[in-house]
Each structure stands twice: as C-alpha cells, then as structure tokens.
Amino acid sequence: MTGPQVIGVGMMTIDDLCLVDELPAFGTSRRARARSRQCGGPAATAMAALSRLGIATRMLAKIGDDNHGDFLYHGLASFGVDVSCIQRGHGASRVASVFVDAATGERGFLSTPEGFEPLSSRDLDPATFSGAQIVHIDDADEAGLAAAKLADAAGQRVVFDGTWQSDHLAEFLPHVEAAIISEFFSQRWLPGVGEEEVLRRLLDLGAQTAVLTRGDRGSIAAAGSGPVTSCPAFCIDVVDTTGAGDAFHAGFIYSMLQLWPLPRTLRFASAMGALNCRQLGGQSGLPPLAQVVAFLDARE
C-alpha cells in the first residue's frame, strides 16, 4: 500500500458543539438551535480536509482508552485518514464544549484536558514519518519540536500551525518551511507589533514562508526576502467558524504539493477556509476538490 503524502502531528479532541442565540446565565435555561459531536483538533482536521481533497494522510496523536477515544479514532478514519499510528493513553480523552454564536458564527471553547500523559518525543518512531512529503505540526511543544527535527532531517517539508505559544518556538522555526499563525497567536506572541513585522519575525527566526490569518480580513504572507502578498477573505454566509483555520492549512498544504506560487496558494487556502464555515462543526463541511475548484472558478 502506498504511504501517506502528508502526516499530521498534534492533539485530538471531542468537539461538542451548540449553535446558540445567547449563553444561559447561571440559574437559567436556553434552547440550542442545533447540536453536533465531531472529532476535532487542528492537525487532525487538516488531515481530514486533505483526505477530502484526495491526498493520502496519516495522523500521529495520543487519545484516551475511553469511549471518546473510540469516537475520535473511528471518526478520523471515516475520512480515509490512516489512524494506525494513533496511540491510546490510559485515561480520559480531551473534550471541548464549543458554543457557536448563531448571529456571527464566532465561538467560545470550554475544554477538559486529557487524563493521561500527552504525546511526547518518546512516542515518536522515525519509521512513522517514512515516505511523507510534508509533516504538519499543530504545536511547538516538546513532541512537536522532536517531530519537526525528525522530518527536517529526513528532507521532509514542515508546516506549522501556530495556535498556542511555546517556549520552543525559536528552536522550532528553523526546521519549518511554512509557519502559519493566527491573528490571536500573533497578538499574544508580539502584542502591539504590526502585521508585516510579525511576518518578518517569523522569517528571521528561520521559517522559509510566513503566513498570518486574520479571519474575515483575509490573510497575508511573505517568503524569504520577497514582498508581502495579501488575499482577501471570501464573502459567504457563515454558520460556524470552527475549523476554518484548519481547512485553510489543508488548502495551503495541498497547494504546496502542487508547487503553486504564493498568491494562488493563499487563494486556494482561503477558499477552503470559507467553504468550511457553512456548516456546524470543524469537519462536517470539509469540501471535496471539485467543490473548491467550482467555488474559485465562479469568482474569477
């Protein structure tokens, strides 16, 4: 059997989603417009999205040995992602309650962390990475740093999803080809620093390409000493923004595999993110390739 083209490394979580008009105050009750339970996690959702685009993917993560872990395992496998390297820790899986504002699609999270030791460098087998072209890592923690070093040493291209801050960031970025960070990450990492300067900081620390996603303001990117490229967000009817960034990352990685130039890459990635906002949850609206192509063709 042919191995994966892309490997994801990171955490997985149950997303229990509620679409609401408002949150209940303590001592009161409200009705939700809709509910959904889905597999979540940044790299995991990106692997599901890439699988929908026809790319062979594998996920490396650690989940609990409980019913939630079973749900995560089979949920990701249902997209065609290779889950054979997902490990089971002794304890409860991570669960997030996600409250989505029906008016805007914005969301808030309440998370219960996993009840076992998370993925670490000791859990990484170099053979797991064999044959892949790209390794996508959703945290610059100890395990993420070890994965980046393994991938870089093997000549694989590393993509970083900058969601959480880490003390390992300066050591991590020299191993990264594309660092994609959110506006939220940027504001916490470098408060008060201009957006283009944030891109330059990422490049100065070793990333070959730096990308900043800005929600409904679109994205900007720069590679090496080249100019800053910008891409506006697509106008769509938003239901839920959960997983929009993860779908963007998948679109960016797909474009890297096609060797597309940066402007086309940003446009394709932006279309992926937009299309994934039309349904409740991060994985229910992941589009197939034909849908993305049709969406872009209609907006030429």
C-alpha positions in Angstrom: 0.0 0.0 0.0 1.2 3.5 -0.8 2.3 5.5 2.2 0.9 8.9 3.2 1.9 12.1 1.4 1.2 14.2 4.5 1.4 13.4 8.2 -0.2 15.3 10.9 1.2 15.6 14.4 -0.8 17.0 17.3 -3.7 16.6 19.7 -7.2 15.3 19.1 -10.3 16.4 20.9 -14.1 15.7 21.0 -15.9 18.8 19.9 -19.4 19.0 21.5 -20.9 21.9 19.6 -24.0 24.0 20.3 -25.4 26.7 18.0 -26.9 29.3 20.3 -28.5 32.8 20.2 -27.1 33.5 23.6 -25.5 31.7 26.5 -27.6 31.0 29.6 -26.8 32.8 32.8 -26.3 30.7 35.8 -29.7 29.5 37.1 -31.4 29.9 33.7 -32.0 27.7 30.7 -31.9 28.3 26.9 -32.6 26.3 23.8 -29.8 25.5 21.3 -30.6 25.8 17.6 -28.5 22.8 16.8 -26.1 20.4 18.3 -23.3 18.2 16.9 -20.5 16.0 18.2 -17.4 15.8 16.0 -13.8 14.8 16.0 -11.6 17.9 16.4 -8.0 19.1 16.7 -6.1 21.3 14.4 -3.8 18.9 12.6 -6.4 16.1 12.7 -9.0 18.3 11.0 -6.4 19.4 8.4 -5.7 15.7 7.7 -9.4 15.1 7.2 -9.6 18.1 4.9 -6.6 16.9 2.8 -8.2 13.4 2.6 -11.3 15.1 1.1 -9.0 16.7 -1.5 -7.7 13.3 -2.5 -4.4 13.4 -0.6 -3.2 10.4 1.4 -2.8 11.3 5.0 -1.7 9.8 8.4 -2.3 11.2 11.9 0.1 10.8 14.8 -1.6 11.6 18.1 -2.5 10.2 21.5 -6.1 9.7 22.6 -7.7 8.1 25.6 -8.7 4.5 26.0 -12.3 5.5 26.7 -15.5 5.7 24.5 -14.5 9.2 23.5 -11.2 7.8 22.2 -13.1 5.2 20.2 -15.2 8.1 18.7 -12.1 10.1 17.8 -10.3 7.1 16.2 -13.2 5.9 14.1 -14.3 9.5 13.3 -11.0 10.4 11.7 -10.7 7.0 10.0 -14.1 7.7 8.3 -12.4 10.4 6.2 -9.8 7.9 5.0 -7.0 9.2 7.2 -4.5 6.5 8.2 -5.1 6.2 12.0 -2.8 3.2 12.6 -0.2 5.3 14.4 -2.6 7.0 16.8 -1.7 5.8 20.3 -4.1 5.2 23.2 -3.2 6.6 26.7 -4.7 5.2 29.9 -7.3 7.7 30.8 -10.0 10.1 29.5 -9.7 11.8 26.1 -9.8 15.6 25.7 -13.3 17.1 25.3 -14.3 20.6 24.3 -17.7 22.2 24.7 -18.0 24.7 21.8 -20.6 27.4 21.9 -21.3 29.0 18.5 -23.0 32.4 18.1 -25.8 31.9 15.6 -25.6 35.5 14.6 -21.9 35.7 13.7 -20.5 32.1 13.6 -17.9 33.1 16.2 -17.3 30.5 19.0 -16.0 30.0 22.5 -14.5 26.9 24.0 -14.6 25.2 27.4 -12.0 22.3 27.4 -11.4 19.4 29.7 -7.8 18.2 29.1 -6.8 14.6 28.6 -6.3 12.4 31.6 -3.0 10.9 30.5 0.5 12.0 29.6 0.2 13.7 26.3 2.2 12.8 23.2 6.0 13.2 23.8 9.2 12.7 21.9 9.4 9.2 23.4 6.3 8.3 21.4 7.8 9.2 18.0 9.1 6.4 15.8 11.1 7.7 12.8 9.6 4.9 10.7 6.2 6.6 11.1 7.4 9.5 9.0 8.9 7.4 6.2 7.9 8.4 2.7 5.8 11.5 3.5 6.4 14.7 1.6 5.0 17.1 4.3 4.7 16.9 8.1 2.1 19.3 9.6 2.5 20.0 13.3 0.0 21.9 15.4 2.1 22.8 18.4 5.7 23.7 19.0 5.8 21.7 22.2 8.3 19.1 23.1 6.7 16.4 20.9 6.2 18.9 18.0 9.8 20.0 18.2 11.0 16.4 18.1 8.7 15.7 15.1 10.0 18.8 13.3 13.6 17.7 13.7 12.9 14.2 12.5 11.1 15.5 9.5 13.6 18.1 8.6 16.5 15.6 8.9 14.7 13.3 6.5 14.3 16.1 4.0 10.5 16.5 4.5 8.8 19.8 4.4 7.4 21.0 7.7 4.3 23.2 8.1 3.5 24.8 11.5 0.0 25.7 12.7 0.7 28.5 15.2 -2.2 28.3 17.7 -0.5 28.1 21.1 2.6 29.9 22.3 5.6 27.7 23.2 9.0 28.2 24.8 10.4 26.0 22.0 9.3 28.4 19.2 12.8 29.9 18.5 14.3 26.4 18.3 11.3 25.1 16.3 11.1 27.6 13.4 14.5 26.8 11.7 13.0 23.4 10.9 9.8 24.9 9.3 9.2 25.6 5.7 5.8 27.3 6.2 4.7 28.9 9.5 1.0 29.8 9.5 -0.1 31.7 12.6 -3.4 33.1 13.6 -4.1 36.7 14.5 -4.9 35.5 18.0 -1.4 33.9 18.3 0.2 37.0 16.8 -1.3 39.3 19.3 -0.3 37.2 22.3 3.2 36.5 21.0 4.1 40.0 19.8 1.5 42.4 21.3 1.5 45.8 19.5 3.7 44.7 16.7 2.5 45.4 13.1 1.3 42.5 10.9 4.1 42.7 8.3 6.7 42.9 11.1 5.2 39.7 12.6 5.8 38.0 9.3 9.4 39.3 9.2 10.0 38.0 12.8 8.9 34.5 11.7 11.2 34.6 8.7 14.1 36.0 10.8 13.6 33.1 13.3 14.1 30.6 10.4 10.8 29.9 8.7 11.0 30.0 4.9 7.5 31.2 4.4 5.4 33.1 7.0 1.6 33.4 6.9 -0.8 35.4 9.1 -4.5 34.5 9.0 -6.9 37.3 10.0 -10.4 35.9 9.9 -12.8 38.0 7.8 -9.8 40.3 6.9 -8.2 37.6 4.9 -4.5 36.6 5.0 -1.1 37.9 4.3 2.2 36.1 3.6 5.8 36.5 2.7 8.6 34.2 1.6 12.3 34.9 2.2 13.1 38.5 1.3 10.2 38.8 -1.1 7.2 41.2 -0.9 4.2 40.7 1.3 1.3 39.0 -0.5 -2.3 39.5 0.6 -5.5 37.7 -0.1 -9.0 39.0 0.9 -11.5 36.7 2.6 -14.3 35.3 0.5 -17.8 36.6 1.4 -20.1 33.7 2.4 -23.0 33.0 4.7 -21.2 31.9 7.9 -22.7 29.3 10.2 -19.7 28.4 12.3 -16.0 29.4 12.1 -14.8 26.3 13.9 -12.1 24.6 11.8 -11.8 27.4 9.3 -8.1 27.8 10.1 -7.5 24.1 9.9 -9.2 23.9 6.5 -7.0 26.9 5.4 -3.9 25.0 6.5 -5.1 21.9 4.5 -5.6 24.1 1.4 -2.1 25.6 1.9 -0.5 22.2 2.1 -2.4 21.0 -0.9 -1.1 24.0 -2.8 2.5 23.2 -1.7 2.2 19.7 -3.1 1.1 21.3 -6.4 4.1 23.7 -6.3 1.8 26.7 -6.8 3.0 30.3 -6.3 2.2 32.1 -3.1 -0.8 34.2 -4.4 -2.5 31.1 -5.9 -1.8 29.2 -2.7 -3.4 31.8 -0.5 -6.4 32.0 -2.7 -7.0 28.2 -2.6 -6.4 28.1 1.1 -8.8 30.9 1.7 -11.5 29.1 -0.4 -11.0 26.0 1.8 -11.4 28.0 5.0 -14.5 29.8 3.7 -16.3 26.7 2.5 -15.8 25.0 5.8 -17.7 27.8 7.6 -21.1 26.8 6.1 -22.0 24.0 8.5 -21.8 23.5 12.2 -18.5 22.0 13.3 -15.0 21.8 12.0 -15.3 18.7 10.0 -18.9 18.4 8.7 -18.4 21.0 5.9 -15.0 20.0 4.6 -15.3 20.3 0.8 -14.1 17.9 -1.9 -11.7 19.2 -4.5 -14.3 19.6 -7.2 -16.3 21.9 -4.9 -13.3 24.1 -4.2 -12.5 24.4 -7.9 -16.1 25.3 -8.8 -16.2 27.9 -6.0 -13.0 29.5 -7.2 -14.0 29.3 -10.9 -17.2 31.2 -10.1 -15.2 34.0 -8.6 -12.6 34.5 -11.3 
